Amino acid sequence: MRRHLAVDIGSESGRVFVGYIQDGKVYTEEIHRFRTQFMQLREKSVRNIYRYHEEILYALKLYAEKYGDTLESIGVDSWGSDFVLIDREGNISKLPASYRATSAAMDAAEIIEQKMGLEEVYRRTGNQAMPTDTLSQLLRLIRDKDPSMDDPRGILFMGDAYHYMLGAKACCEHSLASYSRIYNNREQRWDEEIMEKMGIPLTLRTPVVYAGDTIGMVDGQILAEAGIRSKVKIVTPCTHDTSCAALAVPDMGTDWLFISSGTWSLLGTETEAPVINEISYAYNLSNSTMPLKTNMLKKNIQGMWIIQQCRQAWGNCCSYAELVQQAEQVGDNECYIDVDMEEFYAPENMPKAISNAVKRDFGIETDWKDISRISRICFESLALKYRYYSDKLLAAADKKVSKIYILGGGSYNQLINQFTANATGYPVYTGVYEGSNVANVLLQAYGCGEIKDKNEMRRIVCSTFETQKYTPEDKERWNRKYEIFESKVSHKAQW
C-alpha cells in the first residue's frame, strides 16, 4: 500500500493526515493537529513557520510509529497571499507577517493606481485586491525600506516554504503564484511589467511548478530522525488550500458553486479559463488555478472568523455547537451586517463591533453580551452575503448552477448550511469536511502515477463520501431578508 502524508496549514490550526487509495476510494486518517495562530515578536505579529515545520517533523515521527518506515510522498497546502523571501545564500530572510496584523486600509492601492492603475493590474492578473494580498504586502516592504527587499533571490508562498524546508527545490506551485497579483493569468507568466513599474525586483521570479509535480526528496537526516527508511518524494498538491478543497467537490458535473468554509469562506466555481471582465472587476472577483490547469473564479468572504472572534470575546464560554443552539432559540431576526466591512477585520471586541453596526444601520440597541442574538446575526448575515456574491459571480462567469457544495470545517454548522440554502434558493450539499486534505492526498497519488486524471479523482471522491442535503425553505421570508440586507446594510467592504 502506497501511503501519502497530507499537511494542511490553516490560519487557526494545522492538520496532518495519512491517506491512500484503495478499491476506488480515498481513505484518510488524522494523525496530528496543532494550533497555528500568530505570535508577538518585538511588537510585530508574525507567523512562526519554524514551529509549524517542527510540527510536520513530529508528524513524520508519529507516522513511523504507527505505519512503519515506508512512506511514498508528502505534500503541503496552506492559505494564500502570505510569503517568505529567500536571500542569495538560500536562507529565508524573515518570518512572514500575520495577515491580520496588516493594515486593513487600502494604502497600497494608491501606489498601484499611481504607478500602473488598478484596472490595468486587474486586466493582467484577474486577481482580487485585498489589503493583505501579495502585491500590497510587497509594496509596503519596499515603501518601508525593509532589509529583506535589498537583494531577494526568490519568493515562496506558504505551502512552497514548507516544501523548501523539507528539502524541495525553491519553486512556486501555480495555484498560489496565480493568486499573487504579480502573475499574468492571461499569459501564464510572472508579470515583469507589473514588477518593474512597482519597483519589485525581478529576482523574485521563482520557477513555477504544477500540482502533481515531484519537486524534491525529503532531507535524509529528517527521515532518519523520524524513523523512516524509504526515500520520500515531495509531491506538491495545489499549495492553495482553496484550490485543493474545490477539487474535493463530490460531483462529476460542472453545474455547482462551492464554499470552502473556514476562517475565511471562499465562494467559487470552476471555469475553463480566467474570467476577467467588467463584472468581475466591479465586484473584485479572483481567478487562480485549479488542479490540472483549469480556473477557479472565486470571492473571499470573511467566514467563521466572525463567530470565532465573538466566542473569544465571550471568554470561550460556549462551544461552537452551543453557539448554534443559542442562535436557534432566536425566533426571528431582521438585523444584519456585511461581514466584509473593515470594522470586522480585526476589532478588539467583535460582538461589540457587531452591536455598533446594528445600531448604526438599524437604530436598534443590541447587547454585545447577548450570545444568542449576536450569533444569529452572524449566521444569517453570512448566508445572505453568500447570496450577494453568488449572484455576482455567476453573472461574471455567464454560468448557471443548480446546487452548492459546502466543504471544510465550517460545514459542520448545520444552521449556516440551512440558512445558505434558504438565502440562495439552491440546495446545499455537505459531507466532505476535510476537502483540502482529501485533494492533497489525491494529487500526491496522481503525481505518483496511481490516478490518471481529474475525472478519476472526482469519481473517487463521489465513491468515498456520502452527502447530506439541505433543501431551501421559507422562500418569501428569506427574499424579504435579502431585500433588507441589500438596502439597509452598509456594503462599503474593502475587498
Secondary structure, DSSP 8 states (H G I E B T S, - for coil): ---EEEEEE-SSEEEEEEEEEETTEEEEEEEEEEE---EEETTEEE--HHHHHHHHHHHHHHHHHHH-S---EEEEEE-SS-EEEE-TTS-B-S--B-GGGS-SS-HHHHHHHHHT-HHHHHHHH-----TTSHHHHHHHHHHTT-GGGSS--EEEEHHHHHHHHHT--S-EEHHHHTTSSSEETTTTEE-HHHHHHHT--GGG---EE-TT-EEEE--HHHHHHHT--S--EEE---SBHHHHHHHT---SSS-EEEEEESSEEEEEEEESS---SHHHHHTT-EEEE-GGG-EEEEEEEE-THHHHHHHHHTTT-S-HHHHHHHHHT---------TTSGGGTS-SSHHHHHHHHHHHHH-----TT-HHHHHHHHHHHHHHHHHHHHHHHHHHHT---SEEEEESGGGG-HHHHHHHHHHHSS-EEE--TTHHHHHHHHHHHHHTTS--SHHHHHHHHHHH---EEE----HHHHHHHHHHHHHHS------
